[in-house]
């Protein structure tokens, strides 16, 4: 009696202890998940100077204001610079100020107060309360200029155009001019015998400036996984958007990246139905494959319980959450749970024809499949745990969480599910059931299981557990009681009609047996495919596209598309250049001027329509310019810089251009040194190639500051560069885990099989699946990002899992039969089980592929493809290799 038969014998002899232990563990893990504190999100950032500098700047340089950007666009053929539309914009600005005065813009979790930031705009020469647009400037000129002496409401369109013509000729409203659409048109027209530039435009960008401190403070960085302050600001942004939208009835309004976390939440909930259907479909197909109501219920309950075990153990171990650990791992583990459940139950069903009692059938079944399940579990765990070498917290915690999930799937669905099934069938004894009623109950159980998974993960663990208990009571315990009480109508030699799945299995069996009879041809064909797919895989690029994560038709994505259309290369994601040292030294000031001159020539940086570098103000050079000093006197420079830091920028009329806090946005004093930042834009930073190129070019531009005695430190950072480092580091880490996982799995198999050749050919499908998968991703237009790269890591586990089941079963059958019969038995038994678990997962994840949120949609599509490839590798390539190897052994 082998160790697995001993384990199963213990289960059979001590069912009460086994059930009690399971209930206690599950209940305890449910409590740990419900009441232990959340450890927070795992960091996606590796150790890198760019990321360290980003953190340092966010701590040292104050963000006094909170910017919220909106893109305004008029219908085709209309002009946003007309009197009618500018007056609408002016009225909307006034309403926004009134609502802020009435404390109506405060989000729910922030104390009711005014949030708009008040400052003096030196370009327009007016006091600003939160928002300044071209409409405000035009209205101010109309009122102040004796030529007009009126306001925007009663001005004529010609008067408005005349003022705009004068304004846009000069530089007094440079920032406002930069925010007018690049698709604007200007032509010469005569008004009152005076030729003017008649400007028309389809859109413009406006900014609402909030008091960052009143909104909770913190960084301005836009990223998923924001903290409470970030969520509060996003809710404030939405309130501002709604006010502007309600007032601008004839103008379309889009927020520009104002609610990334709220949008993710909205689309995540919209996708939850598809995730639920993924679980339901997987369970339903398992039912068709195994042709058992009880199997459907047990797999459904097992998947629900798997989530409790995963989350409970993760909390006990102190694992952190995040996008991958909280959502991707649980969803991906559906495939592993189904696989363990189908293999163990299918092997139990193979023993049904033996005239043995149900307990002995379970002992024989687990005795046969137990070693394969255990090997699969250990190799899967090794594959996932190989990610702990990554050095990136989110990737490390992904590996740990996936390892925990594999362990839970092994215990819950690999061992407990077939054991409970054997106990139920010893009671049921194949009664003649009403197919319609039991099918209806199976659908109800699968639906409740799918719903409980998504509710447990996204809504409330308590409600999710109540749903699991309801499923247990309604579709398992009550039917068992009903079966126990019903009279037994034993049917001798019942005729089992072949359903569609049975016919598919028969056809599939014939195909794989035919292919394996020609092993050398099979190997050659798949070798050619692999060479080509590997070539394509190396062409797959890492890329960050917003549309890869969010629905391309959502306002969030459309707003960014509109921004690209209307501002193009004149705007971009902010890059930050940091310089520290004796910046009052005239040489340092000259070097900074030289740097800006050089940046002005770089085409990859944002330039306005006049070709001038978009350098965000205030900056140290613009401040010195406004103080009217040359920068050649070191003592004067030192004095001016300290005055700016302590008192801000004030003009002769004692009007505050920039407050001290606003100065600290760009300039601070550190001991005997000063530190400053320059902020420039990187257009099309979603393209990872452009971002990487911009990062390297900026680093080259800063090299001339090396070995300068008056410069103590310098560097670059910014959200685009941080994302570039995070994405490249994460994908590289996941890439590196593949050979580590393959080698570790090989060592495990070599120790277990005591055979070099069987170990090598069992591990080989890992490389095939990864190569095929990335090749197909390239052909399908997918890119590598944190989510899709994770699927590559998951494919290692799936590939080795499938291979082990085939090899282990073949070696087991080879002890009793010749290699031809052994292979036939393997493919008709384990091969068909693989087909069942694969089809259930493929259909389930295929449904997820239709989720409205592309992050989940692409995950579902690629995972379905990956499972299909793992199946092909395991039932076509591996059996052919086994035939070749076993023939040589026989010889």
VENVENQUI-V286305 format. One record per backbone hydrogen bond with DSSP energy under -1.0 kcal/mol. CO is the residue of the C=O (numbers start at 1). NH is the residue of the N-H. E is the energy in kcal/mol with one decimal. If there is no record, write none. Layout:
co: <CO;CO>
nh: <NH;NH>
e: <E;E>
//
This chain:
co: <2;3;4;5;6;7;8;9;10;14;15;16;17;18;19;20;21;22;23;24;25;26;27;28;29;30;31;32;40;43;48;49;50;51;52;53;54;55;56;57;64;66;68;69;70;71;72;73;75;79;82;83;84;85;86;87;88;89;90;91;92;93;94;95;96;97;98;99;100;107;115;117;119;121;126;128;130;133;134;135;136;137;138;139;140;141;142;145;145;156;157;158;159;160;161;162;163;164;171;173;174;177;179;181;185;187;189;191;194;196;197;198;200;201;202;203;204;206;208;209;210;211;212;213;227;228;229;230;231;232;233;234;235;236;237;238;239;240;241;242;243;244;247;252;254;259;260;261;262;263;264;265;266;267;271;272;273;274;275;276;277;278;279;280;281;282;283;284;285;286;287;292;293;294;295;296;297;298;299;300;301;302;303;304;305;306;307;308;309;310;311;312;313;314;321;322;323;323;324;327;328;329;331;332;333;334;335;336;337;338;339;340;341;342;343;344;345;346;349;351;354;357;358;359;360;361;362;363;364;365;366;369;370;371;372;373;374;375;376;377;378;379;380;381;382;384;385;386;387;392;393;394;395;396;397;398;399;400;401;402;403;404;405;406;407;408;409;409;411;412;415;416;417;418;419;420;421;422;424;424;425;431;434;435;436;437;438;439;440;441;442;443;444;445;446;447;448;449;450;451;452;453;454;455;455;460;461;462;463;464;465;466;467;468;469;470;471;472;473;476;477;478;479;480;481;482;499;500;501;502;503;504;505;506;507;508;509;510;511;512;515;518;519;520;521;522;523;524;525;526;527;528;529;530;531;532;533;534;536;537;541;545;546;546;549;551;554;555;556;557;558;559;560;561;562;563;564;566;567;568;569;573;575;576;577;578;579;580;580;581;581;582;585;586;587;588;589;590;591;592;593;594;595;596;598;599;602;606;608;612;613;619;620;621;622;623;624;625;633;634;635;636;637;638;639;640;641;642;643;644;649;649;651;655;658;659;660;662;663;663;666;668;670;673;674;675;676;678;679;680;681;682;684;686;687;688;689;690;691;692;693;694;695;696;697;698;700;702;703;705;708;710;713;715;717;718;719;720;721;722;723;724;725;726;727;728;729;730;731;732;733;735;736;737;738;739;740;741;742;743;744;745;746;747;748;749;750;755;756;757;758;759;760;763;764;765;766;767;768;769;770;771;772;773;774;775;776;777;778;784;785;787;789;790;791;794;795;796;797;798;799;800;801;802;803;804;805;806;807;808;809;810;813;813;818;819;820;821;822;823;824;825;826;829;830;831;832;833;834;835;836;837;838;839;840;841;842;843;844;845;847;848;853;853;854;855;856;857;858;859;860;861;862;863;864;865;866;867;868;869;870;871;872;872;873;876;877;878;879;880;881;882;883;884;885;886;887>
nh: <6;7;8;9;10;11;12;13;14;18;19;20;21;22;23;24;25;26;27;28;29;30;31;32;33;34;35;36;321;394;52;53;54;55;56;57;58;59;60;61;212;210;208;256;206;254;204;252;78;82;86;87;88;89;90;91;92;93;94;95;96;97;98;99;100;101;102;104;103;110;211;130;128;125;121;119;209;137;138;139;140;141;142;143;144;145;150;148;149;160;161;162;163;164;165;166;167;168;174;177;178;180;205;184;200;198;196;194;191;189;199;187;185;80;74;181;72;70;68;117;66;215;217;216;231;232;233;234;235;236;237;238;239;240;241;242;243;244;245;246;247;248;249;73;71;263;264;265;266;267;268;269;270;271;275;276;277;278;279;280;281;282;283;284;285;286;287;288;289;290;291;296;297;298;299;300;301;302;303;304;305;306;307;308;309;310;311;312;313;314;315;316;317;319;42;326;327;328;329;331;332;333;334;335;337;338;339;340;341;342;343;344;345;346;347;348;349;350;352;354;356;361;362;363;364;365;366;367;368;369;370;373;374;375;376;377;378;379;380;381;382;383;384;385;386;387;388;389;390;396;397;398;399;400;401;402;403;404;405;406;407;408;409;410;411;412;413;414;416;417;419;420;421;422;423;424;425;426;427;428;429;433;438;439;440;441;442;443;444;445;446;447;448;449;450;451;452;453;454;455;456;457;458;459;460;464;465;466;467;468;469;470;471;472;473;474;475;477;478;480;481;482;483;484;485;486;503;504;505;506;507;508;509;510;511;512;513;514;515;516;518;522;523;524;525;526;527;528;529;530;531;532;533;534;535;536;537;538;539;540;784;548;549;550;855;554;558;559;560;561;562;563;564;565;566;567;568;182;570;571;607;682;680;717;678;715;676;712;713;583;674;585;589;590;591;592;593;594;595;596;597;598;599;600;601;602;605;614;611;608;615;623;624;625;626;627;629;628;637;638;639;640;641;642;643;644;645;646;647;648;657;658;654;651;649;663;664;665;666;667;677;675;673;670;581;668;579;577;616;575;606;573;687;544;691;692;693;694;695;696;697;698;699;700;701;702;703;705;706;708;711;582;580;578;576;722;723;724;725;726;727;728;729;730;731;732;733;734;735;736;737;738;740;741;742;743;744;745;746;747;748;749;750;751;752;753;754;759;760;761;762;763;764;766;768;769;770;771;772;773;774;775;776;777;778;779;780;782;781;543;789;791;793;794;795;798;799;800;801;802;803;804;805;806;807;808;809;810;811;812;813;814;816;817;822;823;824;825;826;827;828;829;831;833;834;835;836;837;838;839;840;841;842;843;844;845;846;847;848;849;850;851;856;857;858;859;860;861;862;863;864;865;866;867;868;869;870;871;872;873;874;875;876;877;878;880;881;882;883;884;885;886;887;888;889;890;891>
e: <-2.0;-2.1;-2.5;-2.3;-2.0;-2.0;-2.3;-2.2;-1.5;-2.2;-2.8;-2.6;-2.6;-2.1;-2.4;-2.6;-2.6;-2.5;-2.7;-2.7;-2.6;-2.2;-2.1;-2.2;-2.1;-2.0;-2.3;-1.9;-2.6;-2.5;-2.8;-2.4;-1.8;-2.1;-2.3;-2.8;-2.0;-1.3;-2.3;-2.6;-1.8;-3.0;-2.9;-2.5;-2.7;-2.1;-2.0;-2.8;-2.3;-1.3;-2.6;-2.2;-1.6;-2.1;-2.5;-2.7;-2.4;-2.1;-2.1;-2.6;-2.3;-2.1;-2.3;-2.7;-1.9;-2.4;-1.9;-3.1;-1.6;-1.7;-3.8;-2.4;-3.7;-2.3;-2.6;-2.2;-4.0;-1.8;-2.7;-2.4;-2.3;-2.2;-2.5;-1.8;-2.3;-2.8;-1.8;-2.0;-2.3;-2.0;-2.4;-2.1;-2.0;-2.5;-2.2;-1.5;-2.6;-2.6;-1.2;-2.5;-2.3;-1.5;-2.8;-1.3;-2.7;-3.5;-3.4;-1.4;-2.9;-2.2;-1.0;-1.3;-3.1;-3.2;-2.3;-2.2;-3.1;-2.6;-2.0;-2.7;-2.8;-1.1;-3.1;-1.6;-2.2;-2.6;-2.3;-2.2;-2.2;-2.1;-2.8;-2.2;-1.8;-2.3;-2.6;-2.6;-1.9;-2.3;-2.9;-2.4;-1.3;-2.1;-1.3;-2.3;-3.1;-3.1;-1.9;-2.2;-2.6;-2.8;-2.2;-2.3;-2.0;-1.7;-1.9;-2.5;-2.5;-1.8;-1.7;-2.4;-3.1;-2.2;-2.3;-2.7;-2.6;-1.7;-2.0;-1.8;-2.5;-3.1;-1.8;-1.6;-2.1;-2.7;-2.7;-2.3;-2.9;-2.4;-2.5;-2.0;-2.8;-2.4;-1.3;-1.2;-2.6;-2.8;-2.6;-2.9;-2.7;-2.1;-2.3;-2.2;-2.3;-2.8;-3.1;-2.7;-1.4;-1.4;-2.8;-1.9;-2.8;-2.1;-1.4;-1.2;-2.9;-2.6;-2.2;-2.5;-2.4;-3.1;-2.2;-2.1;-2.4;-3.0;-2.1;-1.6;-2.5;-1.7;-1.5;-1.2;-2.5;-2.0;-2.1;-2.2;-2.7;-2.7;-2.9;-2.0;-1.6;-2.8;-2.3;-2.6;-2.8;-2.6;-2.7;-2.7;-2.9;-2.9;-2.7;-2.5;-2.6;-2.5;-2.4;-3.2;-1.3;-1.8;-1.9;-1.1;-1.9;-2.7;-2.7;-1.5;-2.3;-2.2;-2.7;-2.8;-2.0;-2.3;-2.4;-2.2;-2.0;-2.5;-2.6;-2.2;-2.2;-2.9;-1.7;-1.4;-2.3;-1.2;-1.5;-3.0;-2.2;-2.2;-1.7;-2.4;-2.8;-1.2;-1.1;-2.9;-2.3;-1.2;-2.4;-2.4;-2.2;-2.3;-2.2;-2.2;-2.1;-2.7;-2.6;-2.5;-2.3;-2.4;-2.5;-2.6;-2.3;-1.8;-1.6;-2.5;-2.5;-1.9;-2.7;-1.6;-1.9;-2.4;-2.3;-2.0;-2.1;-1.9;-2.5;-2.2;-2.3;-2.4;-2.4;-3.0;-2.2;-2.7;-2.3;-1.8;-2.3;-2.5;-2.6;-2.6;-1.8;-1.5;-1.8;-2.2;-2.5;-2.2;-2.3;-2.8;-2.6;-2.0;-2.2;-2.5;-2.0;-2.1;-2.5;-2.2;-1.7;-2.2;-2.7;-2.2;-2.5;-2.4;-2.0;-2.1;-2.0;-2.4;-2.4;-2.0;-2.7;-2.4;-1.7;-2.0;-2.6;-1.7;-1.4;-1.2;-2.9;-1.9;-1.7;-2.5;-1.0;-1.9;-2.8;-2.4;-1.3;-2.3;-2.7;-2.0;-2.1;-2.2;-2.7;-2.8;-1.1;-3.6;-2.7;-1.1;-1.2;-2.1;-2.3;-2.3;-2.4;-2.0;-2.7;-1.9;-1.8;-2.1;-2.9;-1.9;-2.0;-2.5;-2.3;-2.3;-2.1;-2.4;-2.5;-2.3;-2.3;-2.4;-2.6;-2.0;-1.2;-1.7;-1.3;-2.5;-2.3;-3.0;-1.5;-2.4;-2.0;-2.1;-2.1;-1.3;-1.6;-1.4;-2.6;-2.5;-2.3;-2.7;-2.7;-1.9;-2.2;-2.6;-2.1;-2.3;-3.2;-1.7;-2.6;-1.4;-1.9;-2.3;-2.7;-2.2;-1.9;-1.2;-2.1;-2.4;-1.7;-2.7;-2.2;-3.0;-2.4;-2.5;-2.4;-3.0;-2.5;-3.4;-2.4;-1.7;-1.6;-1.3;-2.1;-2.6;-2.4;-2.9;-2.5;-2.3;-2.5;-2.5;-2.1;-1.9;-2.2;-1.4;-1.1;-2.1;-1.9;-1.2;-1.8;-2.2;-3.0;-3.2;-2.9;-2.7;-2.5;-1.9;-2.5;-2.9;-3.0;-2.4;-2.6;-2.5;-2.6;-2.3;-2.4;-2.4;-2.3;-2.7;-1.5;-1.3;-1.3;-3.0;-2.6;-2.6;-2.5;-2.6;-2.3;-2.3;-2.2;-2.6;-2.8;-2.2;-2.1;-3.9;-1.8;-1.5;-2.4;-2.4;-1.3;-1.6;-1.8;-2.1;-1.5;-2.8;-2.2;-2.5;-2.9;-2.7;-2.4;-2.0;-2.6;-2.4;-2.0;-2.1;-2.5;-2.5;-1.2;-1.8;-2.8;-1.1;-1.2;-2.2;-2.5;-2.2;-2.9;-2.3;-2.0;-2.5;-2.0;-2.3;-1.7;-1.6;-2.8;-2.8;-1.7;-2.4;-2.6;-1.8;-2.6;-2.2;-1.4;-2.0;-2.9;-2.2;-2.2;-2.8;-2.3;-2.8;-2.5;-1.4;-2.4;-1.8;-2.7;-2.0;-2.5;-2.6;-2.7;-3.0;-2.0;-1.9;-3.3;-2.7;-2.1;-3.2;-2.2;-1.9;-1.6;-1.3;-1.9;-2.4;-1.1;-2.6;-3.4;-1.2;-2.7;-2.5;-2.8;-2.2;-2.2;-2.1;-2.7;-2.5;-1.9;-2.5;-2.3;-2.1;-2.4;-2.7;-1.9;-2.3;-1.8;-1.0;-2.5;-1.1;-2.1;-2.6;-2.4;-2.0;-2.7;-2.9;-2.1;-1.8;-2.0;-2.4;-2.6>
//
